[in-house]
Amino acid sequence: MDNSLSAIDHLRTILDPLTVAFADLMRELAGSNDSHLWLGAVAACMAVQNQNACTDLSQQAGQPVLNSEDEALTVYYPLLEGWLEALKATPTVIGAPGHYTPLVLAGHRLYLY
């Protein structure tokens, strides 16, 4: 599982620019450089782009964000327990249902508000 800086930098070049900008904004607003938050925002954006209301983090956890021919540049979503813990630790941008935050976490489902 490679979530090194170079692998994430590579991912940034192949993701949709709006997805990258949103994920960057979430980290900036949270005052955090945590890749768990960035990848959560990416997952939520990609779900909406695929016409889904949310992303089910339990299905994404441990899976590659995008398939890459170069294993060294493949970025994987975090494992579920640690991912949920990290997301819950950023209440400025991720809240429970009914909270006015850019991202809403309901169980293991992450929504854009």
C-alpha positions in Angstrom: 0.0 0.0 0.0 1.8 3.1 -1.2 0.4 6.5 -0.1 3.8 8.2 -0.3 4.0 11.8 -1.2 5.2 10.9 -4.8 2.3 8.5 -5.3 -0.3 11.1 -4.1 1.4 13.8 -6.2 1.0 11.5 -9.2 -2.7 10.9 -8.3 -3.2 14.7 -8.2 -2.1 14.9 -11.8 -4.6 12.4 -13.1 -7.7 13.2 -11.0 -10.2 15.8 -12.1 -8.9 19.3 -11.2 -12.2 20.1 -9.4 -11.8 17.0 -7.2 -8.2 18.0 -6.4 -9.2 21.6 -5.6 -12.1 20.5 -3.3 -9.9 18.0 -1.5 -7.2 20.6 -1.1 -9.8 23.1 0.2 -11.0 20.6 2.8 -7.5 20.1 4.2 -6.9 23.9 4.2 -10.2 24.6 6.1 -9.4 21.8 8.5 -5.9 23.0 9.0 -4.7 19.5 8.4 -2.3 17.8 6.1 -3.8 14.4 6.8 -4.1 12.2 3.7 -7.1 10.5 5.2 -9.1 13.7 5.0 -7.8 14.4 1.5 -8.7 10.9 0.3 -12.1 11.1 1.9 -12.9 14.3 0.0 -11.7 12.7 -3.2 -13.9 9.7 -2.6 -17.0 11.9 -1.9 -16.3 13.9 -5.1 -15.8 10.9 -7.2 -19.0 9.3 -6.0 -21.0 12.4 -7.0 -19.3 12.5 -10.4 -20.5 8.8 -10.8 -24.0 10.0 -10.0 -24.1 8.6 -6.4 -25.4 10.5 -3.5 -22.5 9.4 -1.3 -19.5 7.1 -1.0 -19.6 4.0 1.1 -16.2 4.1 2.9 -16.5 0.5 3.9 -16.5 -0.5 0.2 -13.6 1.9 -0.7 -11.4 1.1 2.3 -8.1 -0.5 1.2 -9.0 -0.3 -2.5 -7.0 1.6 -5.1 -8.2 5.1 -5.8 -7.6 4.6 -9.5 -6.0 1.6 -11.1 -2.4 2.3 -12.2 -0.1 0.2 -14.3 2.8 1.3 -12.1 2.2 -0.3 -8.6 4.7 2.2 -7.1 2.3 5.0 -8.0 -0.9 3.3 -6.9 -2.6 5.1 -4.1 -5.0 3.2 -1.8 -7.8 4.4 0.3 -7.1 4.0 4.0 -8.4 1.0 6.1 -11.8 1.7 7.4 -11.3 2.0 11.2 -8.4 4.5 10.9 -10.1 6.4 8.1 -13.3 6.9 10.1 -11.3 8.0 13.2 -9.3 10.5 11.2 -12.4 11.9 9.5 -14.2 12.3 12.8 -11.2 14.3 14.1 -11.9 17.1 11.6 -15.2 18.6 12.8 -14.6 21.9 11.0 -15.2 20.2 7.6 -16.9 16.8 8.5 -20.0 16.7 10.6 -22.8 14.3 11.5 -26.2 14.5 9.7 -27.9 17.8 10.4 -24.6 19.7 10.8 -23.7 22.4 8.3 -20.3 21.2 7.2 -19.0 20.6 3.6 -18.8 16.8 4.2 -21.3 14.8 6.3 -20.4 11.4 7.8 -23.3 9.1 8.5 -22.0 5.8 9.8 -19.6 4.8 7.1 -21.2 6.9 4.3 -19.6 10.2 3.4 -21.7 12.8 1.6 -21.1 16.2 0.2 -23.4 18.7 1.9 
